[in-house]
């Protein structure tokens, strides 16, 4: 078995990185069959005997970072040609061919995903920490009236995620925050600001207050809670998956 690995940082949320990768397909002359597809975190495609291969498998994993989506790809192959001939073909000829094909493919992919990301409305949130406590906000009105969330909101066109986070906290809470580190990203199933359903995600950073003290300008209530208290709250569905990461964060600070 022969193998190559590739890592690409795409300036796009998980959903966009996954969907654009799927739309572009793979840079091989023969179609591959889908084996695994877990949107937006993993997919695997393969080709069986024929077309010059004994077999070829191309797998991808998508993981969220503060700078975008990290895409880890792995290509495994074997021609099945016997003896020294097969070794030379696999290690030299096909290895070079796969490297050239993937390098060209990944450059086009990263550019396409970055362009597509401009058309998708993103949501950002802040886990604002003070000592061993984090600030949570209670929704006022709407389908999740009375449920809890991390404060934040939509990213405006031309605005970076972190600029939007600072602006939203100033508008909602009357505070100036300093984002610290990325916490995580969650798929939003519904439509955000009229966009396609399932295209947007919620991206959350932990932050500290640089100036002011939080006031509930847009929420029903604000509360400072410790890690052990987080699970007892009625969270909106988008924020609940991030609770374990925030709880772990509080134990490490």
N, C-alpha and C positions, 0 to 999 in steps of 0.2 A: 504494500500500500504506500502511496506517495501523497504528500500533503503540503499545502501552502496556506498561510493565514494572512489576513489583511485587516487593518483597523482604520476606520474613517470617522472623523468627527463632522457631523452634519449640522449646520445651523438651522435646525428645524425641530419642532416637537416630535414626540414619538409617533403619533398617528401619521404625520406627513412623511417622516422618514420611512415608515413601513409601507405606506400606500404608494409612494413614488418608486421605491425599490421594486415593489410588486409590478407596477405598471411598466417599468423599463425592462423587466425580465432579466435574463442572464446572458452574458456575452458569449454564448456557445452557438455553433452552427446548427445544432440539433435541439429540438424542444425537450425540456426536462419535465418530469411528472412531479406534481406536488405531493409530498409525503406528509409534511406537518405544516400547519399554518395557525399560529396563535397570535392574532393581532392584539396589540402592536409590539410584541416582544420577541417572536421567534418564527422562522420558517425554514423548511428543508425541502430541497428539490433534488431529484436524482434521475439518472438515465441508465438503463440496463445494457446488456450486450448489443453490439452493433454500432454503427456510425464511428468506427475507429476506436471505441472504448470497450473494455470488458465491463467497466462500470465507472460512473462519476457521480459524486454527491457534492452539492453546494448548499451549505447551511449558513444562516445568519442569525445573530442575536442583537437586539436593540435595547440599549439601556440609557436612562436619562442622566444627564449631567447639567451643571449650571450653565455650560456653554452651548448646549444643544444635545443631540442624540449621538451616542457612541455606537457605531455599527461594527461588530466583530464578525468577520466572514471566514469560512474555512472551506477549502476545496480539497477533496480526497479523490484520487483516481488510480486507475490501473488499466493498461491496455490488454494485458493478458498474453502479449507476445512472448515467446519462449527465450530463455537463455540471455546471452549478452545483448542480442538485438533488442529484446524487450527492455532491458535495463537502460540501454542508451536512449531508446525512444521515450521511456517514461521520465528519466532523470534529466535529459538534455533537451530533446525536441519538444515534448509536451510541456515540460516545466517552463521553458522560454515562451511558448505559445500562450500558456495560461497567464504568466506574468504580464505579457504585453496586453492581452485581452482585458484582464482585470484592472490594470492601471488606467487604461483608456476609459473603461466602463465606470470606474469609481470617480474619476474627474467629472464626467458628464452627470453622474448620479448626484454628487454633492451640489453641483450648480443647479440642477433641476429641483432638488429638494429645497434649497434656499429660496429659489424663486417662488415655488408653490407655498412656502410658509408665509409669504407676504399676504396671501389671500385668505389665510385662516385666522380668525379672531381667537386670541389666547386669553386665558384667565390666570392671574397671579395672586398669590396669597402670602401673608407674613405670619410666621410664628414668632411673635415678639416676646422676648425673654427678659425677665427681671429676676435675678437671683436663681431660685429653684422653681420659679413660676412662669407660666406662659399666659398671654392674653387671649381670651376667646370672646367672640361676639355673637349675640343672639339675634337671629333674623327677625325683621319686623315686616309682616305682610307677605303675600305671595304663597306659593304652595308649601314652602318650608317655614312658615311662620312659627316662631318659638324655638326653632332648632338652632344649633350652635355651629359656628364655622370659624376659620381663621380669617381675619379681615383682609380685604384686597378687592380686586375687580378686573375689568377687561383692559387689555392692552390696546391703546389707540394706534391707528395707522402711523407708521414712521417712528413709533416709540419703542425703545428697548424694554425688555421685561423688567429690569431693575428700575428704570426710570418710571415705569408705570406703577411699580410697587411703592416707590417713595411717594409718588403723586397720590395714589389711592389712600394711603395711610394718612397723608396730610388732609385730604378731603373728608375721609370718614371719621378720623380720630382726632385731628388737630395736632398731630405730632410729627416731628421730623425723625425719620428712622435711618439707620445705617445697616443695610443688608450685610450678613456675615457669610453664610455658607448655604449651599443648596441642600434642601431636605428631601424632595422627591417630586414625582409627577404622576398624575392620575388621569385616566381617560374619562372624558365627559360624554355620556351617552346621548344626551339631547342636543338640540340646536342652540348655538350661542350667537346672539346678535344677528339672527337670520342666516347663519352659515349652514353648511351641510351637517346633518346629524352625525355625531360620532367623530367629527374632524378635530375638535378642540380638546385641549387638556388643561388641567389645573397644575401649575408649577409653583411650588412653595419653597421659600427661603426662610431661615431663621434670622432674626434681626434684633438690634438693640435700639432703644430710644436715645436720640442725641439731644432732643430739645422738646419740652412740653410734657403734658401728662394726658393720657387718653380720655377723651370725652365722646360719648355715643351720639354723634351727629346723625347717623343714618341707621343705627341699630336700636333694638329695644333695650338692650342691656350689654354691659361689658363685665367680664369677671377674670380675675387672676386665679389660676388654678395650678396645683402641683401635679406631678406626673401620675400619682396614684388616683387622682380624681378624674382624669380624662375619660376613662371608659364609662363612667356613670352618666355622662352628658348625652343628650339626644343630638347626635351629629347629622348634618346634611350628608347624603350619600357620597358626595364627591370628596369631602374632607376626612371621613372616617378612616379610609385606608392609610392615611398619613399619621394617624394617632400613635401607632407603635414607634415610628421613627422619631416623633417629637418627644415621646416619653423617654426613649433612649438618649436623646439629646440632652434632656434635663438632668439625667443621671451623670452625664459626662462633663457638664460645665461647672 
